[in-house]
Amino acid sequence: MNLHPDAQSFMKEALDLAELGRGTTWPNPMVGAVIVKDGDIVGRGYHLKAGGPHAEVMALESAGEQALGATCYVSLEPCCHDGRTPPCTRALIDAQVGEVVYALADPFPAVAGKGLAQLREAGITVHGPLLEKEAQGLNAPFLIAHTKQRAAVRLKLALTLDGMIADRDGQSQWLTGPSARTEVHRLRAQHQAVMVGAETVRADNPRLTPRDRGNVGRSEMTRIIITRGGLQLDGSHLLEEIDEHPVWVITTASGATSAELVSAQKQGVQILEAASTPDGFVDMEDGLQQLFQRGIVSVMCEGGSKLAGQLLQDDLVDRMHIFRAPKVLGGESGRSGFSAPAIDGLAQARQFHRIATKTHDEDIEEILVPESGLWTETE
């Protein structure tokens, strides 16, 4: 590639702009763009919200007439199809930019190389990928979802030093301190949905909303509950804000007919039927595929132990955050953080890599990804 000496710097600026849309662009990816003319940035833009202007259009508007013959650096291949907004390729062609430099090809089937082809057919010089690894990390959930055709999963667990997730009665509020819990809300707000098992709902009566998100991410949240049978939601905090924060229950065919879920449906809860495993639990791969088909690209799972264990056993965890509190419950007085069948020896263990460690007052957060995981960026 015959690029400007400062090309990487320009692309880094585009990636930094994309970051401004973290948590608010779903189901779209985060995208940033800059327009460069004679070595100077003359236009900047980023995608803020699905249905709103895309990064390239914002950057072109910022550049005005200076876009003629300029170079557009964009963190993702420009879209080439009519969706909620017109194609970005058309905007770039109409503005008569001279070059487009992209960081990452778009896996979305309606684009997937077609955007680059359209630009080349119009006589625009196209270079890339540039800073591809950084762009992959930025939009890892989007890439995972469209590659695997299922919602990407971030698993969060709060554990004691001896690996307990709750006391013997199932109570887990609160293992960690206020600082760690604020961080969990910040992470939660970066997703479209938060997911828990039915036992967590019964034990904690959670709200599952991003109340302490600060200015990060989205304020609305889809709450997802996994249950193989009935779930009593009368009096649940989940029903109090259901218009703003929808509640979906993923269950089996037999569970969907339970009196409790029929009642919940009348109160606005959406029921999704997934396949069941041989032992009668929800098939989580099918459940995550159904979420993706309904536009959910990223979900944060916050327990409990059975759900966490099943996701790990089925290799469905794309990133894991373990918050460790300096407390000890002891084997007879607490519930283990994971509940999954034992493996056949250490050689069969699923390998995770610790990519970061953070301190939240006295609590420690470990961030881990699977051996070949994409979701490695620092947030």
Secondary structure per residue as TSV (DSSP state, phi and psi in degrees):
chain	resnum	aa	ss	phi	psi
A	1	M	-	360.0	130.5
A	2	N	-	-95.3	90.3
A	3	L	-	-110.1	160.1
A	4	H	-	-60.5	144.1
A	5	P	T	-55.2	-27.9
A	6	D	T	-100.1	19.9
A	7	A	H	-58.6	-43.1
A	8	Q	H	-64.2	-37.2
A	9	S	H	-64.4	-41.2
A	10	F	H	-64.8	-41.2
A	11	M	H	-68.5	-35.9
A	12	K	H	-61.0	-38.3
A	13	E	H	-62.3	-40.7
A	14	A	H	-64.3	-40.6
A	15	L	H	-66.1	-39.1
A	16	D	H	-65.0	-38.1
A	17	L	H	-65.6	-40.7
A	18	A	H	-57.7	-37.7
A	19	E	H	-58.5	-24.9
A	20	L	T	-66.3	-16.9
A	21	G	T	-98.2	15.7
A	22	R	T	-58.5	125.1
A	23	G	T	83.2	-9.3
A	24	T	T	-111.8	-6.7
A	25	T	S	-95.6	-9.7
A	26	W	T	-54.6	141.6
A	27	P	T	-84.6	9.8
A	28	N	S	-80.8	160.1
A	29	P	-	-79.6	168.0
A	30	M	-	-81.3	131.8
A	31	V	-	-140.3	136.9
A	32	G	E	-128.6	153.9
A	33	A	E	-147.5	146.4
A	34	V	E	-131.6	146.8
A	35	I	E	-106.2	126.5
A	36	V	E	-118.6	129.5
A	37	K	E	-130.9	122.9
A	38	D	T	53.8	39.0
A	39	G	T	83.2	2.7
A	40	D	E	-118.9	143.4
A	41	I	E	-76.7	120.8
A	42	V	E	-114.0	-4.5
A	43	G	E	-157.6	141.8
A	44	R	E	-134.8	149.7
A	45	G	E	-165.2	157.1
A	46	Y	E	-150.7	155.9
A	47	H	-	-83.6	127.0
A	48	L	-	-104.0	-38.5
A	49	K	S	-155.3	141.8
A	50	A	T	-56.1	132.1
A	51	G	T	95.7	-18.2
A	52	G	S	-91.0	174.2
A	53	P	-	-58.4	145.2
A	54	H	-	-83.3	167.2
A	55	A	H	-59.4	-43.9
A	56	E	H	-63.3	-40.6
A	57	V	H	-64.7	-42.8
A	58	M	H	-62.8	-41.6
A	59	A	H	-67.1	-39.6
A	60	L	H	-65.3	-41.3
A	61	E	H	-63.1	-38.1
A	62	S	H	-65.8	-37.0
A	63	A	H	-78.5	-30.2
A	64	G	G	62.2	-137.4
A	65	E	G	-66.4	-17.9
A	66	Q	G	-70.7	-9.2
A	67	A	G	-70.2	-21.2
A	68	L	T	-59.4	118.8
A	69	G	T	75.5	2.9
A	70	A	-	-83.1	177.4
A	71	T	E	-110.8	131.1
A	72	C	E	-102.7	120.9
A	73	Y	E	-99.8	121.1
A	74	V	E	-134.0	141.2
A	75	S	S	-77.7	-10.5
A	76	L	S	-146.9	146.1
A	77	E	-	-46.2	129.2
A	78	P	-	-60.8	140.4
A	79	C	-	-72.0	153.9
A	80	C	-	-133.2	18.8
A	81	H	S	-127.4	156.8
A	82	D	-	-82.5	117.6
A	83	G	S	-121.6	-127.3
A	84	R	S	-71.5	-21.7
A	85	T	S	-130.6	159.8
A	86	P	-	-65.6	164.0
A	87	P	-	-64.8	140.5
A	88	C	H	-71.8	-28.3
A	89	T	H	-60.0	-40.6
A	90	R	H	-63.3	-40.9
A	91	A	H	-63.9	-41.7
A	92	L	H	-66.8	-40.5
A	93	I	H	-66.3	-45.1
A	94	D	H	-63.3	-33.2
A	95	A	T	-77.7	-9.0
A	96	Q	T	57.9	45.3
A	97	V	-	-66.7	155.6
A	98	G	S	-89.8	-35.5
A	99	E	E	-139.7	154.0
A	100	V	E	-130.2	127.6
A	101	V	E	-115.2	123.7
A	102	Y	E	-115.2	153.0
A	103	A	S	-89.9	-35.9
A	104	L	S	-150.0	136.5
A	105	A	-	-71.9	147.6
A	106	D	-	-89.5	124.6
A	107	P	-	-78.8	-9.7
A	108	F	S	-60.8	125.6
A	109	P	T	-54.5	-32.9
A	110	A	T	-71.3	-14.3
A	111	V	T	-112.0	-84.1
A	112	A	T	37.5	59.3
A	113	G	T	92.8	-20.4
A	114	K	H	-69.3	-33.4
A	115	G	H	-64.1	-43.8
A	116	L	H	-64.2	-40.1
A	117	A	H	-62.9	-41.7
A	118	Q	H	-61.6	-42.1
A	119	L	H	-63.0	-43.9
A	120	R	H	-64.3	-41.0
A	121	E	H	-62.0	-27.9
A	122	A	T	-84.9	1.6
A	123	G	T	90.1	8.8
A	124	I	-	-86.3	132.1
A	125	T	E	-73.8	131.6
A	126	V	E	-119.9	130.3
A	127	H	E	-123.7	149.3
A	128	G	-	148.1	172.8
A	129	P	-	-76.8	152.0
A	130	L	S	-131.8	127.9
A	131	L	S	57.0	44.3
A	132	E	H	-62.4	-42.9
A	133	K	H	-61.7	-42.5
A	134	E	H	-64.1	-39.2
A	135	A	H	-68.7	-35.3
A	136	Q	H	-63.9	-44.1
A	137	G	H	-62.5	-39.1
A	138	L	H	-61.7	-42.7
A	139	N	T	-113.7	33.0
A	140	A	H	-55.3	-47.0
A	141	P	H	-58.4	-40.6
A	142	F	H	-62.7	-43.9
A	143	L	H	-66.7	-43.5
A	144	I	H	-60.4	-47.0
A	145	A	H	-60.9	-44.6
A	146	H	H	-80.0	-21.0
A	147	T	H	-80.5	-41.6
A	148	K	H	-99.9	-3.6
A	149	Q	T	58.1	39.7
A	150	R	S	-151.5	159.8
A	151	A	-	-63.3	138.0
A	152	A	E	-73.8	144.7
A	153	V	E	-120.7	125.1
A	154	R	E	-105.9	122.1
A	155	L	E	-102.0	127.0
A	156	K	E	-114.4	134.3
A	157	L	E	-135.3	137.3
A	158	A	E	-107.8	121.5
A	159	L	E	-128.4	154.2
A	160	T	-	-81.1	174.7
A	161	L	T	-61.4	-28.7
A	162	D	T	-97.7	21.9
A	163	G	S	78.4	21.3
A	164	M	E	-93.4	142.3
A	165	I	E	-101.7	-17.4
A	166	A	E	-164.4	168.7
A	167	D	E	-79.1	-177.3
A	168	R	T	-64.4	-20.8
A	169	D	T	-91.5	2.2
A	170	G	S	88.6	5.0
A	171	Q	-	-80.5	130.2
A	172	S	-	-125.4	3.3
A	173	Q	T	-97.5	117.3
A	174	W	T	-122.4	127.9
A	175	L	S	-74.4	-41.5
A	176	T	S	-103.2	167.8
A	177	G	-	-87.8	178.5
A	178	P	H	-58.6	-38.8
A	179	S	H	-64.1	-43.7
A	180	A	H	-64.9	-39.4
A	181	R	H	-67.9	-34.7
A	182	T	H	-63.6	-39.9
A	183	E	H	-63.4	-38.7
A	184	V	H	-61.8	-41.4
A	185	H	H	-65.0	-37.4
A	186	R	H	-63.9	-43.3
A	187	L	H	-66.0	-43.2
A	188	R	H	-57.2	-41.1
A	189	A	T	-67.7	-11.9
A	190	Q	T	-85.7	-0.5
A	191	H	S	-116.5	163.9
A	192	Q	S	-79.2	-28.5
A	193	A	E	-146.4	153.0
A	194	V	E	-120.6	140.9
A	195	M	E	-130.0	136.5
A	196	V	E	-140.7	165.5
A	197	G	E	-87.2	164.6
A	198	A	H	-61.2	-34.6
A	199	E	H	-63.6	-35.7
A	200	T	H	-64.6	-40.2
A	201	V	H	-63.7	-44.1
A	202	R	H	-64.9	-42.7
A	203	A	H	-78.2	-39.3
A	204	D	H	-108.0	-17.8
A	205	N	-	45.8	57.6
A	206	P	-	-78.1	164.4
A	207	R	-	-94.8	-35.3
A	208	L	-	59.7	41.5
A	209	T	-	-116.4	154.9
A	210	P	-	-85.0	67.7
A	211	R	T	-70.8	-33.5
A	212	D	T	-110.5	40.8
A	213	R	-	-79.7	-10.3
A	214	G	T	67.4	-131.9
A	215	N	T	-107.0	24.1
A	216	V	S	-100.5	135.9
A	217	G	S	70.7	-154.7
A	218	R	-	-102.7	148.6
A	219	S	S	-89.4	-24.1
A	220	E	-	-93.8	150.2
A	221	M	-	-149.6	130.6
A	222	T	E	-84.8	126.4
A	223	R	E	-99.9	126.9
A	224	I	E	-118.2	130.4
A	225	I	E	-117.4	133.3
A	226	I	E	-104.4	124.1
A	227	T	-	-150.3	142.5
A	228	R	S	-92.6	-8.2
A	229	G	S	-139.9	-156.1
A	230	G	-	-68.5	156.5
A	231	L	-	-144.6	117.1
A	232	Q	-	-80.5	115.4
A	233	L	-	-109.8	0.9
A	234	D	T	-59.8	127.9
A	235	G	T	82.7	1.5
A	236	S	-	-75.7	141.3
A	237	H	G	-61.1	-23.4
A	238	L	G	-63.3	-26.0
A	239	L	G	-85.6	-10.8
A	240	E	T	-71.9	-31.4
A	241	E	T	-125.3	37.7
A	242	I	T	-68.0	-24.7
A	243	D	T	-68.4	-40.3
A	244	E	T	-84.5	-35.3
A	245	H	S	-125.0	90.0
A	246	P	-	-58.7	152.3
A	247	V	E	-115.7	123.2
A	248	W	E	-116.4	139.1
A	249	V	E	-114.9	125.0
A	250	I	E	-101.4	122.7
A	251	T	E	-142.3	179.4
A	252	T	-	-87.3	172.1
A	253	A	H	-60.6	-39.3
A	254	S	H	-71.8	-36.4
A	255	G	H	-66.0	-32.0
A	256	A	H	-65.4	-21.8
A	257	T	T	-92.8	1.8
A	258	S	S	-65.8	149.0
A	259	A	H	-59.3	-37.3
A	260	E	H	-62.9	-43.9
A	261	L	H	-76.6	-31.2
A	262	V	H	-62.3	-40.6
A	263	S	H	-66.3	-42.1
A	264	A	H	-63.3	-37.2
A	265	Q	H	-61.9	-37.5
A	266	K	H	-67.0	-20.3
A	267	Q	T	-95.2	10.5
A	268	G	T	104.0	1.1
A	269	V	-	-78.3	134.4
A	270	Q	E	-92.2	130.8
A	271	I	E	-105.5	125.2
A	272	L	E	-112.6	130.7
A	273	E	E	-96.7	126.4
A	274	A	-	-116.4	164.3
A	275	A	-	-63.8	160.1
A	276	S	B	-111.7	152.8
A	277	T	-	-78.8	167.3
A	278	P	T	-56.2	-28.0
A	279	D	T	-95.4	12.9
A	280	G	S	92.4	1.1
A	281	F	S	-85.2	166.4
A	282	V	B	-67.2	132.2
A	283	D	-	-74.3	105.9
A	284	M	H	-71.0	-28.4
A	285	E	H	-64.7	-43.7
A	286	D	H	-63.9	-40.7
A	287	G	H	-60.5	-43.8
A	288	L	H	-69.2	-32.9
A	289	Q	H	-66.0	-39.3
A	290	Q	H	-65.6	-36.9
A	291	L	H	-62.2	-43.1
A	292	F	H	-62.2	-42.2
A	293	Q	H	-62.9	-22.9
A	294	R	T	-98.8	14.4
A	295	G	T	91.2	6.2
A	296	I	-	-89.2	113.1
A	297	V	-	-94.4	-34.1
A	298	S	E	-135.5	137.0
A	299	V	E	-137.0	141.3
A	300	M	E	-106.6	120.5
A	301	C	E	-96.1	129.0
A	302	E	-	-119.4	32.3
A	303	G	-	102.6	-176.9
A	304	G	-	-91.9	-152.7
A	305	S	H	-66.2	-40.5
A	306	K	H	-65.5	-44.2
A	307	L	H	-65.8	-44.3
A	308	A	H	-60.3	-45.2
A	309	G	H	-62.1	-40.4
A	310	Q	H	-67.3	-42.2
A	311	L	H	-62.4	-41.0
A	312	L	H	-68.6	-42.6
A	313	Q	H	-60.8	-38.0
A	314	D	T	-89.7	7.7
A	315	D	T	58.4	47.5
A	316	L	-	-114.1	10.5
A	317	V	-	-98.7	121.9
A	318	D	S	-98.4	-19.6
A	319	R	E	-161.0	141.8
A	320	M	E	-131.7	135.9
A	321	H	E	-120.3	116.0
A	322	I	E	-108.8	119.0
A	323	F	E	-100.0	118.0
A	324	R	E	-106.3	120.7
A	325	A	-	-93.7	143.8
A	326	P	S	-77.3	60.7
A	327	K	-	-133.6	154.3
A	328	V	-	-129.1	124.4
A	329	L	-	-98.2	-34.3
A	330	G	-	90.4	147.0
A	331	G	T	-58.8	-32.5
A	332	E	T	-87.8	-11.3
A	333	S	T	-115.9	5.1
A	334	G	E	-140.7	166.8
A	335	R	E	-104.9	133.6
A	336	S	E	-62.1	150.4
A	337	G	S	-71.2	-19.8
A	338	F	-	-130.2	143.0
A	339	S	-	-134.3	98.7
A	340	A	-	-152.8	154.7
A	341	P	-	-58.3	145.6
A	342	A	-	-67.8	148.1
A	343	I	-	-89.3	166.4
A	344	D	S	-91.6	70.1
A	345	G	S	97.3	158.2
A	346	L	G	-60.7	-30.2
A	347	A	G	-63.2	-22.1
A	348	Q	G	-92.4	-0.1
A	349	A	-	-63.8	141.4
A	350	R	-	-79.3	127.8
A	351	Q	-	-92.1	128.3
A	352	F	E	-115.3	154.8
A	353	H	E	-115.3	130.0
A	354	R	E	-78.9	117.7
A	355	I	E	-103.3	-16.0
A	356	A	E	-164.0	155.1
A	357	T	E	-134.9	132.2
A	358	K	E	-126.3	154.5
A	359	T	E	-112.4	131.3
A	360	H	E	-124.0	90.5
A	361	D	T	55.1	-117.6
A	362	E	T	-91.4	-3.9
A	363	D	E	-93.4	148.0
A	364	I	E	-114.6	131.7
A	365	E	E	-108.2	125.7
A	366	E	E	-108.6	132.0
A	367	I	E	-112.1	124.9
A	368	L	E	-133.1	150.1
A	369	V	E	-131.8	154.9
A	370	P	E	-60.8	166.6
A	371	E	T	-54.1	-40.6
A	372	S	T	-111.2	27.9
A	373	G	-	-73.3	150.7
A	374	L	S	-93.0	-24.1
A	375	W	-	-83.0	70.8
A	376	T	-	-114.3	3.0
A	377	E	-	-73.2	154.4
A	378	T	-	-87.6	129.4
A	379	E	-	-100.7	360.0
